[in-house]
């Protein structure tokens, strides 16, 4: 975890403005109360050295701009993730919905789906976890339980003959998940699918799920027997909080393992990141001190 991040990146918008002011100041040249328009440069320099001309020699302006740039950079909040950041468990349940349509159940994609589901169980971080399987219809294999290890066997035995029917209706899984998670707070649904069967009904159910406060995450399966563009259809579902391949589910696992309140609360950002913004802003004192240099 050594990636540099910006906690308040919108402050970087001030840097182009500061650069534009610097360019304008450079093109204008040093200001001497209008005398710079009529006197040659050597004469201006000599008169300034004798103290006969006031005005900005250019040094003050550049020091001000340098300080402004450092302050803007500090306000942007350059930070590094803390290796010792606490992980706060969420209180809501997690539902795993596995696509068991023939395009998945009869293909190598099933092994990827099982492996991804097992990783979600480990990442649940004490949360109750439930299981849904779906093809033409959706079935609740297990209600959310505080002992996710009990689901390991059920996930491991999934096979081509698990589902009684054919077809693929992720909308049915979304609707069933909404019913199972009704009234719960901080809940997640992880949909593991090849994207087959995503239609207008699935889009409508995804919106209803989001309106009920449930976060929807998507893990896409690569080696399914269905059409490849179906994965793009699934990724287009409304209000998807995170999308990742089932073989690399990192973003979804991080979302499931961390409390939503922990992610949203700005006051707790200090627990997750080491903010170097104050140090960067403090460097602005270096050019500002140059403004207090006594002249001869």
C-alpha positions, -999 to 999 in steps of 0.1 A, spaced: 0 0 0 24 27 -12 2 45 -37 1 83 -34 -35 96 -33 -50 131 -31 -76 134 -4 -90 167 -18 -79 167 -55 -103 196 -65 -77 220 -50 -54 212 -79 -77 234 -101 -59 264 -85 -26 254 -100 -35 263 -136 -48 297 -124 -15 303 -105 5 293 -136 -16 317 -158 -9 345 -133 28 337 -134 29 337 -172 10 370 -173 34 385 -147 65 373 -167 52 387 -200 43 421 -183 78 424 -169 87 442 -136 65 471 -127 80 505 -118 50 528 -116 50 534 -154 86 544 -156 94 510 -173 76 523 -203 99 553 -209 132 544 -193 158 519 -206 164 488 -186 199 498 -173 186 531 -161 157 514 -143 181 490 -127 204 518 -115 175 539 -101 162 509 -82 197 502 -68 198 539 -56 164 535 -40 148 562 -62 121 538 -76 96 518 -56 73 491 -70 76 454 -75 110 442 -88 95 408 -97 109 389 -68 80 396 -45 55 384 -71 73 352 -78 76 344 -41 39 350 -36 30 327 -65 54 300 -52 38 302 -18 3 300 -34 12 270 -54 26 251 -23 -6 260 -3 -28 247 -31 -8 215 -32 -11 211 5 -49 217 4 -51 189 -22 -40 165 5 -12 143 -8 -14 112 13 -2 76 16 -25 48 29 -16 37 64 -4 1 66 -18 -1 102 -52 13 93 -80 -4 113 -106 -23 94 -141 -16 108 -166 -44 101 -198 -35 86 -230 -44 103 -252 -53 74 -255 -87 56 -238 -98 24 -256 -118 -2 -237 -137 -29 -257 -144 -61 -241 -169 -83 -251 -174 -120 -258 -211 -125 -272 -208 -160 -259 -234 -185 -234 -209 -200 -217 -208 -166 -225 -242 -150 -211 -262 -180 -180 -240 -185 -147 -234 -167 -163 -201 -155 -180 -221 -127 -147 -227 -110 -139 -190 -112 -173 -182 -97 -168 -207 -68 -133 -193 -61 -146 -158 -61 -175 -167 -37 -150 -184 -13 -129 -152 -13 -160 -131 -4 -166 -154 26 -131 -147 38 -134 -109 32 -168 -106 49 -150 -96 81 -175 -110 105 -206 -99 85 -235 -123 80 -233 -139 46 -261 -155 25 -262 -174 -8 -285 -172 -39 -282 -192 -70 -301 -184 -102 -307 -195 -137 -342 -191 -152 -353 -186 -115 -336 -176 -83 -334 -197 -52 -322 -187 -17 -297 -214 -7 -290 -199 26 -302 -169 46 -275 -146 59 -256 -164 86 -230 -152 111 -210 -184 104 -200 -181 67 -179 -212 69 -211 -232 67 -216 -220 31 -182 -233 19 -196 -268 13 -227 -255 -5 -205 -234 -28 -181 -263 -34 -208 -288 -46 -223 -264 -72 -224 -281 -106 -241 -284 -140 -270 -303 -124 -276 -280 -95 -303 -259 -111 -335 -276 -123 -342 -252 -151 -325 -234 -179 -322 -198 -190 -306 -169 -172 -326 -142 -153 -304 -120 -131 -335 -99 -125 -349 -127 -105 -318 -128 -83 -319 -90 -78 -355 -91 -68 -350 -120 -44 -320 -102 -28 -340 -71 -23 -366 -91 -4 -340 -109 17 -322 -77 26 -353 -56 32 -351 -35 63 -313 -41 67 -287 -14 68 -252 -13 52 -260 -44 31 -242 -57 0 -252 -79 -29 -224 -94 -50 -236 -107 -83 -213 -132 -100 -224 -137 -136 -213 -138 -172 -239 -111 -180 -264 -133 -198 -300 -124 -195 -295 -87 -185 -325 -69 -198 -348 -40 -190 -362 -59 -160 -327 -64 -146 -320 -27 -149 -353 -18 -131 -345 -43 -103 -310 -28 -99 -325 6 -95 -350 -7 -69 -321 -24 -51 -301 9 -50 -332 28 -38 -336 4 -9 -301 12 3 -284 -21 -9 -250 -17 -26 -246 -39 -58 -212 -52 -68 -204 -72 -99 -179 -99 -106 -177 -109 -143 -169 -144 -155 -146 -147 -185 -147 -184 -196 -184 -187 -199 -201 -203 -229 -224 -173 -235 -217 -143 -257 -188 -122 -247 -207 -89 -250 -230 -101 -222 -204 -90 -197 -207 -55 -209 -244 -56 -205 -240 -66 -169 -214 -39 -163 -240 -13 -175 -264 -21 -146 -274 10 -127 -258 19 -94 -231 -7 -94 -207 2 -66 -177 -19 -78 -170 -41 -108 -141 -65 -113 -133 -98 -130 -140 -129 -109 -103 -139 -112 -92 -105 -97 -120 -95 -73 -99 -71 -53 -120 -40 -56 -152 -59 -47 -135 -77 -17 -123 -43 -4 -158 -29 -6 -173 -59 12 -147 -60 39 -150 -23 49 -178 -5 66 -197 20 44 -197 45 73 -160 41 75 -156 49 38 -179 79 39 -169 96 72 -144 123 64 -135 126 101 -121 91 99 -99 97 69 -70 103 92 -73 66 103 -69 54 67 -43 79 53 -12 97 64 -19 133 52 12 152 40 -9 182 31 0 203 62 37 196 55 34 207 19 15 238 29 40 246 56 67 247 29 50 279 17 67 296 46 101 293 28 92 317 -1 71 339 23 102 344 45 119 359 15 94 387 16 108 398 49 144 401 38 157 436 46 169 456 17 201 476 18 
